[in-house]
C-alpha cells in the first residue's frame, strides 16, 4: 500500500541511465534496454571514468601543473584503452574539443535585420555543424570534482572525457543491440552485454575481468577461442 506523498523508486534511474537510453535511440531506435542492463553499463562506465581520471590527475601531478587539460585526459585515455578503441576514442575526443573551441571562437550571431536590399554574405565563417553531446560536460565536471583532487579542471578536458565515454558506451551498445537482434529480440539483456564484451578482443581486454550479473556462462567457442 502506497502512502500519500511517497514516491515509488521502482522505475527511477541514475543520470547515466538517461544518457544510455538516448544513445540506444541513436544507435538502434527499434531496441530497448533492461533496467539491469542500464545498471551494468553504468557501473562499467563509472569504473572506466575513475581509471581515466586517476591516471590523468597522476600525470598532472608529475608535470607540476595545477590545471587538468584535455591533453592530460588524452594521454590517460591512450594508457587506459587498447587497439582500435584507443585510436577511435582519441579521435572522438579531439573532434569534440575542436568543436568546443570553434564555438568559443565563433559564437552564434543574432539574425540579421530585414532590409530591402539583398544581404551580403557574412565575412565571419560559420562554426562546423556538430551534434550536441549526449553526456553534458558539466555533469562530468561535477562528478570529477567529487574525487577530491586539489586541481583545477578545464572545460575542454571534460568535453574530451564526455566524447570518450559516449564512444565507449556506443561501442558496447551497438554490439549488444546486434546480439539482441540476432536472437530475435528487441530488448537488450545482460547476456547481450556479456557476449558483446566476450566476443570483442579489445573490449574483452578492458572488461573481461568484470563479473556481469545475469550474463550467464561464457560460450565454449567464440571469436576469441582461436
Helices and strands as residue ranges (DSSP letters): H 15-27, E 32-33, H 35-62, E 67-68, H 70-80, H 83-105, H 137-145, E 152-153, H 155-182, E 187-188, H 190-198, H 201-207
